[in-house]
Amino acid sequence: MPQDPIEVTIDDLSHDGRGVATWGEKKVFIHGALPGERVLARLTDRKRSYDEGETVEVLEASPDRVEPRCPHFGQCGGCSLQHLDGGSQIESKQNTLLQTLERIGKVIPIEIWDPLTGPSWHYRRKARLSVRYVHKKERVLVGFRERYGRFVADMQECHVLDSRIAEQLSGLSQLIFSMHARSSIPQLEVACGDESCALVFRHLEPLSKSDLEKLRGFARETGIAVLLQPKGPATIHCLEPESLELGFKVPDYDLNMVFEPADFVQVNAEINLSMIARVMALLDPGVDDRVLDLFCGLGNFTLPIATRAFEVVGIEGDSELVNRAKANAARNNLENARFHAADLNQDPSAAPWLREPYDKVLVDPPRSGAEFILPHIAASSAFRVVYVSCHPASLARDAGILVHQFGFRLLGAGVIDMFPHTSHFESIALFERKRQDA
C-alpha cells in the first residue's frame, strides 16, 4: 500500500456515498470525494478486487460540493453526504434505485415518480446513541458511532436529531459523567412523538439513589421523559414521569397513533405523512376493497387504509407491535382493521388469513425483503401490489420475481428521502396484473 497520497479523478458515487475512481486496474472507493472531482486520497485498505481510501485534499471540486453544516461530519458515522448539495443527493438516490432495479431485477419501471422530500435537518425522531466513558479524557461521549464504527464520535452538536434531543447532547454528557454508573451506561434510545420526547437509559448495573435522583432532575428540567432499561427491551419502564404516551397524528385521516419507545416507527415524521399519502394514492382502496397489509407494524399504513377500504388485514411478526396495532385501531374506532401475528419468513400456507380473498396488497418489509411471501401474493386474487422498501437491492430482486415469474407489470417507482444526508433511502413501487374479472 503506497504511503503517499494518490491522485485520482472520481467517476461515480457508490451506493454508500463514497466516490468511485480507478487506480491501476482496480476500483477505489474514497470517503469524502464526489463525482467529477480530482482529489488526493490516502489508501486505508486493500482488498482483492478493490481498494478503499479517504480524501486528503480536493484538487478540483465538484460544483455540487457544499460546506457540511455539522463540524463533526467526516468523523461521525451518522451522515455521509452533507458535503453534497441536497438536490444532487436526491438525484444520486434516484439513480441508485433505477440502476439497481435494472441490474438485479432486470426491470424498468414504466413511470419514474418525482422523489418525496421534506425537512433535511433535525428530522430524526428515533435513534440509538452510544455512550462511552473515556477515562483518559475524563469525559463521557454521547453520540453516533464514528464512521468506521469502533468508537463513539465526540459530538457536541447534531443537525439531524430531533432538535429537542440535539440541544441536550452536551448536558447528557455532563449528566452521565456525574453519575456513579457512568461506566455502565452503554446506550441511549431516542424516541420522540409529536408532543413529547423520551430517552431510554440502558444500564448494566443497578443505579444508585443519587443517580436516579439526577435522572429525575434532568427529566423535570428538560421535559424529556427518562426511562430505564436494566436488561432486554421488555424491562423498559418509566422513571420520570411515572407514565408516558408517545404518539403522532395523521391529520389527513383524522388518526392518532400511539407507540412505545422501543417500537419501530419511521424516523422522519413529515416524510412518513407524505409516504402514507403516496401509498394511499397508489393503492387507491375503495369501499368494496379487501386489502392485505404485510409487515404492518403498529398500523402506520393499515389504519389509513381502514378509513377508505371495506376491510384491511394487517400481518406482523412482532406480537407486541400487533398488540399496539389493535390498540391503535380501537383508539381510532376502526372496526374493519384486523391484525394477526405471523412470521412471514416461514410458510404461511395454513394461515386462515391467507386463504381469504384480497383485491390489493401492501408490502413494507425489512431490509431482507419479501421474497418468501411473493408466491402467496401471486396465488391470491390481488391484482395490485404496492411495495415500500428500505433496501433497493431486495426491492429489485423481488420486483424481478413479481414481473418475470408471476406476470406483474412494474408501473412505477420512486425514491422517498427518509434519511437526508445519508446514503440510505426508502423507495416505493407499484405492480399490477390484469384483473381476473376484467
C-alpha positions in Angstrom: 0.0 0.0 0.0 1.5 3.3 -1.0 2.4 5.7 1.8 2.0 8.8 -0.2 -1.5 10.0 -1.3 -2.6 9.0 -4.8 -4.2 11.4 -7.3 -7.4 10.2 -8.9 -10.5 11.5 -10.7 -13.8 10.5 -9.3 -16.1 8.8 -11.8 -19.2 7.9 -9.8 -20.8 7.8 -6.3 -21.2 4.4 -4.7 -24.4 3.3 -3.0 -23.0 4.1 0.4 -21.9 7.7 -0.6 -18.2 7.2 -1.4 -16.6 8.5 -4.5 -15.6 5.8 -7.0 -12.3 6.1 -9.0 -10.0 3.8 -10.9 -6.4 3.4 -9.7 -4.2 1.0 -11.6 -6.5 -1.9 -12.5 -8.8 -1.7 -9.5 -11.7 0.4 -8.3 -11.1 2.5 -5.3 -13.9 3.8 -3.0 -13.0 7.1 -1.4 -14.7 8.8 1.5 -15.4 12.5 1.1 -15.0 12.6 -2.7 -17.7 13.4 -5.3 -18.2 12.6 -9.0 -16.2 14.9 -11.3 -13.6 15.8 -8.7 -9.9 15.4 -8.8 -8.6 14.5 -5.3 -5.6 13.4 -3.4 -6.6 10.3 -1.5 -4.9 8.1 1.1 -5.5 4.4 0.8 -6.8 2.9 4.0 -7.4 -0.7 3.0 -6.7 -3.0 0.1 -9.0 -5.8 -1.0 -8.6 -8.4 -3.7 -11.0 -6.7 -6.1 -11.0 -3.1 -4.9 -9.3 -0.6 -2.6 -10.6 1.9 0.0 -9.4 5.3 0.8 -10.2 8.8 2.2 -9.8 12.2 0.7 -6.8 14.2 1.8 -7.2 17.2 -0.5 -9.7 18.2 -3.1 -7.7 19.5 -6.1 -10.7 20.2 -8.3 -14.1 20.5 -6.6 -17.5 19.5 -8.0 -20.0 22.3 -8.5 -22.3 20.2 -6.3 -20.0 20.3 -3.3 -21.2 22.3 -0.3 -19.8 23.1 3.1 -21.1 20.5 5.6 -23.3 22.1 8.2 -22.1 19.9 11.1 -18.5 20.3 12.4 -18.4 16.5 13.2 -19.1 15.5 9.6 -16.4 13.1 8.3 -15.8 11.7 11.8 -19.3 10.9 12.9 -20.9 8.0 11.1 -24.4 9.4 11.4 -24.2 11.2 8.0 -22.3 10.5 4.8 -23.5 13.1 2.3 -23.5 16.5 4.0 -20.8 17.7 1.5 -23.2 17.1 -1.4 -25.9 19.5 -2.4 -29.4 18.4 -1.4 -30.7 18.2 -4.9 -27.8 16.1 -6.0 -28.3 13.8 -3.1 -31.8 13.1 -4.3 -30.6 12.6 -7.9 -28.0 10.1 -6.8 -30.5 8.1 -4.8 -32.9 8.0 -7.7 -30.2 6.8 -10.0 -29.2 4.2 -7.5 -32.8 2.9 -7.3 -33.2 2.7 -11.1 -29.8 1.2 -11.7 -30.4 -1.4 -9.0 -33.8 -2.4 -10.4 -32.3 -2.9 -13.9 -29.1 -4.6 -12.7 -30.6 -7.0 -10.2 -34.2 -7.4 -11.1 -33.9 -6.8 -14.9 -36.9 -4.5 -14.7 -37.5 -0.9 -15.8 -40.5 1.0 -14.3 -42.9 2.4 -16.9 -43.1 5.6 -14.9 -40.5 7.3 -12.7 -42.1 9.3 -9.9 -40.8 12.6 -8.5 -39.0 11.9 -5.2 -40.7 12.6 -1.9 -38.7 15.1 0.0 -39.1 17.0 3.2 -37.1 18.6 6.1 -33.5 17.8 5.8 -32.4 18.9 9.3 -33.5 17.8 12.7 -35.7 15.1 11.3 -34.7 12.0 13.3 -37.4 11.2 15.9 -35.9 7.7 16.5 -32.2 7.0 17.1 -29.8 4.9 19.1 -26.9 6.9 20.6 -23.8 5.2 22.0 -22.4 6.2 25.4 -18.8 5.7 26.5 -16.8 6.9 29.5 -13.3 7.8 28.4 -11.1 7.6 31.5 -8.1 9.3 29.9 -10.2 12.3 28.8 -12.3 12.3 32.0 -15.3 12.7 29.8 -18.4 10.8 28.7 -19.1 10.7 25.0 -22.7 10.6 23.8 -23.4 10.3 20.1 -23.4 8.2 17.0 -20.5 5.8 16.2 -17.6 7.1 14.3 -17.5 6.4 10.6 -15.6 3.1 11.0 -17.8 2.1 13.9 -15.2 1.3 16.6 -15.5 4.4 18.7 -18.2 6.9 19.8 -18.0 10.2 17.9 -17.0 13.1 20.1 -20.2 15.1 19.4 -21.2 18.5 20.9 -24.0 19.0 18.4 -26.1 17.1 15.8 -28.1 18.6 13.0 -30.2 15.5 12.1 -31.6 14.5 15.5 -34.9 16.0 16.7 -33.9 19.4 18.0 -35.4 18.6 21.4 -32.8 15.9 21.9 -30.0 17.5 19.9 -29.8 20.5 22.1 -29.3 18.2 25.1 -26.2 16.4 23.9 -23.7 18.3 26.0 -26.0 18.2 29.0 -26.4 14.5 28.7 -22.6 14.0 28.5 -22.2 16.0 31.7 -25.1 14.3 33.4 -23.8 10.8 32.8 -20.3 11.8 33.8 -21.6 13.0 37.1 -23.2 9.6 37.8 -21.7 6.7 39.7 -22.9 4.5 36.8 -21.0 6.4 34.1 -19.1 3.3 33.1 -22.1 1.0 32.9 -24.4 3.0 30.6 -23.7 1.9 27.0 -26.5 3.5 25.1 -29.5 5.8 25.0 -32.6 5.1 22.9 -34.2 8.3 21.5 -38.0 8.3 20.8 -39.9 11.4 20.0 -43.6 11.8 19.3 -45.4 14.9 18.2 -45.9 16.2 21.7 -43.2 14.6 23.8 -39.7 13.0 23.7 -38.2 10.2 25.7 -34.7 8.8 26.4 -34.3 5.2 27.4 -31.1 4.7 29.5 -29.7 1.2 29.1 -27.8 0.4 32.3 -25.7 -2.7 33.0 -25.7 -2.3 36.8 -28.4 -1.1 39.3 -28.5 2.6 39.7 -27.8 4.3 43.0 -30.4 6.6 44.7 -28.3 9.6 43.8 -28.1 8.6 40.2 -31.8 8.1 40.0 -32.4 11.5 41.5 -30.1 13.1 39.0 -32.0 11.4 36.1 -35.3 12.6 37.6 -33.9 16.1 37.9 -32.9 16.0 34.2 -36.4 14.9 33.2 -38.1 17.7 35.2 -35.7 20.4 34.0 -35.9 19.5 30.3 -39.4 18.0 29.9 -37.8 14.9 28.3 -39.1 11.7 29.8 -36.5 9.3 31.3 -37.0 5.6 31.1 -34.7 2.8 32.3 -33.7 -0.4 30.7 -31.8 -2.8 33.0 -32.0 -5.8 30.7 -33.9 -6.6 27.5 -36.5 -4.4 25.8 -39.2 -5.9 28.0 -37.7 -4.3 31.1 -38.1 -0.7 29.8 -40.0 1.3 32.4 -40.7 4.9 33.2 -38.6 6.7 35.9 -39.8 10.3 35.4 -42.7 10.9 34.8 -44.5 7.8 36.1 -46.2 7.2 32.8 -45.7 8.3 29.2 -47.6 8.3 26.0 -45.8 8.8 22.7 -47.8 9.4 19.6 -48.2 11.1 16.3 -51.2 12.3 14.3 -52.1 11.5 10.7 -54.3 14.6 10.0 -55.5 13.6 6.5 -57.3 10.6 8.0 -58.0 12.0 11.5 -55.9 9.4 13.2 -53.9 9.3 16.4 -51.2 6.7 16.6 -49.5 5.7 19.9 -46.2 3.8 20.2 -43.8 2.7 22.8 -40.2 4.0 23.0 -38.7 0.7 21.7 -41.3 0.3 18.9 -40.3 0.7 15.2 -41.7 3.9 13.7 -40.5 5.7 10.6 -37.7 8.1 11.7 -38.8 11.1 9.7 -42.2 12.3 10.8 -43.1 14.6 7.9 -41.8 12.2 5.3 -43.9 9.5 6.9 -47.0 11.5 6.4 -46.1 12.1 2.7 -45.3 8.4 2.3 -48.7 7.5 3.7 -50.4 9.8 1.2 -48.5 8.3 -1.7 -49.3 4.7 -0.6 -52.9 5.6 -0.4 -52.9 7.3 -3.8 -51.2 4.2 -5.4 -53.2 1.6 -3.5 -56.5 3.6 -4.0 -58.5 1.5 -1.6 -62.2 1.6 -2.4 -65.3 1.0 -0.3 -65.6 -2.6 -1.6 -61.9 -3.5 -1.4 -60.3 -6.0 0.9 -56.7 -5.1 1.5 -53.8 -7.2 2.9 -51.1 -5.2 4.7 -47.9 -7.3 5.1 -45.3 -6.3 7.7 -47.8 -3.9 9.1 -46.0 -2.8 12.3 -48.2 -0.8 14.6 -50.6 0.1 11.8 -48.9 3.0 10.2 -50.5 2.2 6.8 -53.2 -0.2 8.0 -55.3 2.4 9.8 -55.3 5.0 6.9 -56.4 2.1 4.6 -59.2 1.2 7.0 -60.7 4.7 6.7 -61.2 4.0 3.0 -61.5 0.3 2.4 -64.2 -2.3 3.2 -61.7 -4.2 5.3 -57.9 -4.4 5.8 -56.0 -7.3 7.4 -52.6 -6.5 8.9 -49.9 -9.1 9.4 -46.8 -8.5 11.5 -44.1 -10.8 13.0 -43.6 -8.8 16.2 -46.5 -9.7 18.6 -46.0 -6.6 20.6 -46.5 -4.4 17.5 -49.6 -6.4 16.7 -51.0 -5.6 20.2 -50.1 -1.9 19.5 -51.8 -2.0 16.1 -55.0 -3.5 17.7 -55.0 -0.8 20.4 -54.5 1.9 17.8 -57.4 0.6 15.7 -59.6 0.6 18.9 -58.4 4.1 19.8 -59.5 5.4 16.4 -62.8 3.4 16.4 -61.8 1.4 13.3 -63.6 -2.0 13.4 -62.7 -3.0 9.9 -59.0 -3.5 10.6 -57.9 -7.0 11.8 -54.4 -7.9 12.8 -52.5 -11.2 13.1 -49.1 -12.1 14.3 -47.2 -14.3 11.8 -43.6 -14.9 10.8 -43.6 -14.0 7.1 -40.2 -15.8 6.6 -42.0 -19.1 7.3 -44.6 -20.9 5.2 -47.9 -19.3 5.9 -49.9 -21.6 3.7 -52.1 -22.9 6.6 -52.9 -19.4 7.9 -56.6 -18.7 7.7 -55.9 -15.0 6.8 -54.0 -16.1 3.6 -57.0 -18.1 2.3 -59.2 -15.1 2.3 -59.8 -13.1 -0.9 -57.9 -9.8 -1.4 -58.1 -7.1 -4.0 -54.9 -5.3 -3.2 -51.7 -5.9 -1.2 -49.3 -3.5 0.6 -45.9 -4.9 1.4 -43.4 -3.0 3.7 -40.7 -5.5 4.6 -37.4 -5.2 6.5 -34.1 -5.0 4.6 -34.3 -8.7 3.7 -37.3 -8.1 1.5 -40.4 -10.1 0.9 -39.1 -13.0 -1.3 -40.7 -15.8 0.7 -44.2 -14.3 0.7 -44.3 -13.3 -3.0 -45.6 -16.7 -4.3 -48.5 -16.4 -1.9 -49.3 -12.9 -3.1 -49.2 -14.1 -6.6 -51.5 -17.0 -5.8 -54.1 -14.6 -4.2 -56.8 -12.8 -6.1 -55.0 -9.4 -5.6 -54.3 -7.5 -8.8 -52.4 -4.6 -7.3 -49.3 -4.6 -5.1 -47.7 -1.5 -3.6 -44.2 -2.2 -2.3 -42.5 0.1 0.2 -38.8 -0.7 0.6 -35.9 0.3 2.8 -33.3 -1.5 0.7 -33.2 -1.1 -3.1 -31.4 -4.4 -3.7 -34.1 -6.5 -2.1 -36.8 -4.5 -3.8 -35.0 -5.1 -7.2 -34.8 -8.8 -6.5 -38.5 -9.0 -5.5 -39.5 -6.8 -8.5 -37.8 -9.2 -10.8 -39.7 -12.1 -9.3 -43.1 -10.4 -9.5 -42.5 -9.4 -13.1 -40.7 -12.3 -14.6 -42.2 -15.2 -12.6 -45.7 -14.0 -11.8 -46.7 -11.8 -14.6 -47.0 -8.4 -12.9 -46.0 -5.2 -14.5 -43.9 -2.6 -12.7 -46.0 0.5 -13.4 -43.8 2.9 -11.5 -41.2 3.5 -8.9 -39.6 6.4 -7.0 -37.4 7.4 -4.0 -38.6 8.6 -0.6 -35.9 10.7 1.1 -36.5 9.4 4.6 -32.8 9.9 5.7 -31.4 13.1 4.2 -27.6 13.5 4.3 -27.1 9.7 4.4 -26.9 7.2 1.6 -30.0 5.4 2.9 -33.4 5.9 1.4 -36.9 4.4 1.2 -38.4 3.6 -2.2 -41.9 2.7 -3.4 -43.1 0.7 -6.4 -46.4 -0.2 -7.9 -47.2 -3.6 -9.5 -50.3 -4.6 -11.3 -51.6 -7.6 -13.3 -54.7 -8.0 -15.4 -57.8 -8.3 -13.2 -59.4 -11.7 -13.3 -62.8 -10.1 -13.7 -61.6 -7.7 -16.5 
